[in-house]
Amino acid sequence: MENTQNWYNVTYGNSPGFAPIFTDGLTGWEVMYALTRALQFELGIAPLSDTFGDGTLAALTSFGSITSTNPDTSNTPSNIVKIAQGALYCKGYNAGNGALTGIWDATTQSAMSDLRNDLGLGPSSNVLTPKLFKFLLTMGAATLLDGGDPVVRDGQRAMNARYLSRADFHVVPADGYFLRDTHRALMFALQYEIGMVDGQANGNFGPGTKSGLQAQANLSVGSTDSSQYFVRFFHFILRVNGYSTTFTGTYTNTTAAHVTSFQNFVGLSPTGTANLATWAGLLVSTGDPDRPGSGADCVTTLTPARLTTLRNAGYQYFGRYLTNTPDHDPNKDLKFGEAAAVLAAGGKIFPIFQTGGGTPSHFTYVRGTEVAEEAAVAAWAYRIPSNAVIYFGVDYDAYDWEVTESIIPYFQGVNDKINLYGRSFRVGIYGPRNVCKRVSAAGLAVYSFVSDMSTGYSGNLGQTLPANWAFDQIQTLTLGSGIGEIEIDKNVVSGRDTAVAALASPTNVGNDPLIPASQLNAFNDAWFAHCQSHTDYVGHEIIQSGNSTLVRNWVTTHDALITGLASQYQVYKALILTPLIWEGLSLHAGDVLKDQWVRNYYIWKMNGSVGVPPDLIAEDSSAGPCQIFAATAILARNWAVRQGLLSDRIYDASVWEDMWEMWQNLADDEAFNIRTGMFVMMYYAATRTGVPATQLRNLTPSQVMDTLTGYNGEEVYGRKRMMLYYLVQRWHDDFR
């Protein structure tokens, strides 16, 4: 192997289009890519590429096979033969007693015979065909690897022997592993068996393949292979799906028992026969996507008309999202009253949480703890009952090492925090089969919601359904028409997760009460501890310990005012207390300095703006307990006046006297500031979410988040302060 690396470096390493490779005697993709480029160079292909594509195969086909009778390779040393010999060494075959002779001699021919025999092509030939050469320049193995399945290897070797002469069939490894190449080879094999010609067979499980299998491969006890290999390949794919079969051509009672077990497990009628639905269920992760399903997940609000469409079509289980992503695109969260409407229509809900999960970077332990809080808080707000399962999404084709290094720690974080926010919930997982199985095996998910529509995912190919699968996502379709039209992802339902059939009893009914004196200290301690644990947001850190006493005094002193305002304007006290608490705790010396700059500015204005303005001035700053800019206060209070919520004059932010009057009120009058803070929150709630100002107790968690984002201007602020909002609300529910 080291000789191959040295030869390559001397011959090609410093030439244009090449790069030297490390000489360590080890096989790897670096060596395979290097030899591929060398072959392309010898065939006259430009530019050079790491990929052995159609152009390389066509040029090699024109060159011809390497044989003992080929005058280009039999007697005169050839670099192409040296490339082949080097590749044989990489595969573990002795192609010349350690040397690269460049001649297709007896030792090299023996190595080729051994390779062909291992691949299932028989030992009688020592010819290196173009397709075999292509296989040589991969990391595929021709012998059973550790952990490989000998029955799978039997199938791989049989396919190589039977179909290599077909135009679109390429050599598959004979390593005992059912990966993407073997899956695609099996699809070609079945297409060839049902009679598809070259150019028609494409390796996809499409209508033609389904029709052919339905017509020719409906197997039962007593079916045997003759000229066609349907029983063998059915046993092959049963083996891949975890059943103890061998690569034989007779459908026995044992086969039927395995089939019945499989059919029961995946939710098919238990016939014990190899019908089309069973073939599909074994071959592709969706199975037959046209089969019935009683579950539907969607990003669309389930209006009464859409619910009627779905219930009439037989759907009972509905997967709906607890929150939107920060950009609210799509607007997929449960809406106010939607859950109750679903249950009233006889449906059930399985809650989903996904605000990321489409990239590996999302998955860390810390992020797991954060999404646990977001999900649990939202589920509490929607009255999802204790013990319900929340499905957390892994929405990409994660490699196994990513599951180990990132996804399992993420779900550990979810489990560590999911039960700390009002109710106890169980954790489920949404994702490809392998990810679901790995996380569940680690004890971090009770049920799996399987993303089986992603048939090409490596995490689905050759993977069995998780033993704890609850919902199997198999098809996107549109149902209904007009206002009842809706696009859903159809799910087969196992019944393991009974889903949410009733909501928790409402507790936040009526006006929020005053904080009981006996619980005041505990409440203050709770919000302060919460804020201390959420200070990882740069720019809004609690940096003065004395702020705790200050804000506790505000909360205590102004509780009657806040309670009265919440009752008068039909909002929760959390709407008022959230900015008061967080902004008050975030006050720092820089805020005090900026306030003085504002005073400097308006003193200069009141003095007639004579001379050069002072250096340290500002027209506006965030002032008072709720840290409100005068311009923002004018915007919100003017809105409240126009909505009939507030009796006051209209201010003009372009008039400095109005700005100065408003700023002084905010800075010097705590009650004015707190009342104005409420109007700012109401303004952003109404204008950003569309919820009428008189119905702000109906805000969903995502709408609360959006409101708080408006208050501060940053999405991360909205997400983190939403948790404070619901902490305040949970405490006031307990005060009732």
Secondary structure, 3 states (H helix, E strand, C coil): CHHHHHHHHHHCCCCCCCCCCCCCCCCCHHHHHHHHHHHHHHHCCCCCCCCCCHHHHHHHHHHCCECCCCCCCCCCCCHHHHHHHHHHHHHCCCCCCCCCCCCCCHHHHHHHHHHHHHHCCCCCCCCECHHHHHHHCCCCCCCCCCCCCHHHHHHHHHHHHHHCCCCCCCCCCCCCCCCHHHHHHHHHHHHHHCCCCCCCCCCCCCHHHHHHHHHHCCECCCCECCCCCHHHHHHHHHHHCCCCCCCCCECCHHHHHHHHHHHHHHCCCCCCCECHHHHHHHHCCCCCCCCCCCEEECCCCCCHHHHHHHHHCCCCEEEEECCCCCCCCCCCECCCCHHHHHHHCCCEEEEEECCCCCCHHHCCHHHHHHHHHHHHHHHHHCCCCCCCEEEEECCCCCCHHHHHHHHHHHHHHHHHHCCCCCCCCEEEEEECHHHHHHHHHCCCCCEEEECCCCCCCCCCCCCCCCCCEEEEEEEEEEECCHHHCEEEEEEEECCCCCCECCCCCCCCCCCCCCCCHHHHHHHHHHHHHHHHCCCCCCCCCCCCCCHHHHHHHHHHHCHHHHHHHHHHHCCCHHHHHHHHHHHHHCCCHHHHHHHHHHHHHHHHHHCCCCCCCCCCCCCCCCECCCCECHHHHHHHHHHHHHCCCCCCCCCCCCCHHHHHHHHHHHHHCHHHHHHHHHHHHHHHHHHHHCCCHHHHHHCCHHHHHHHHHHHHCCHHHHHHHHHHHHHHHHHHHHHC
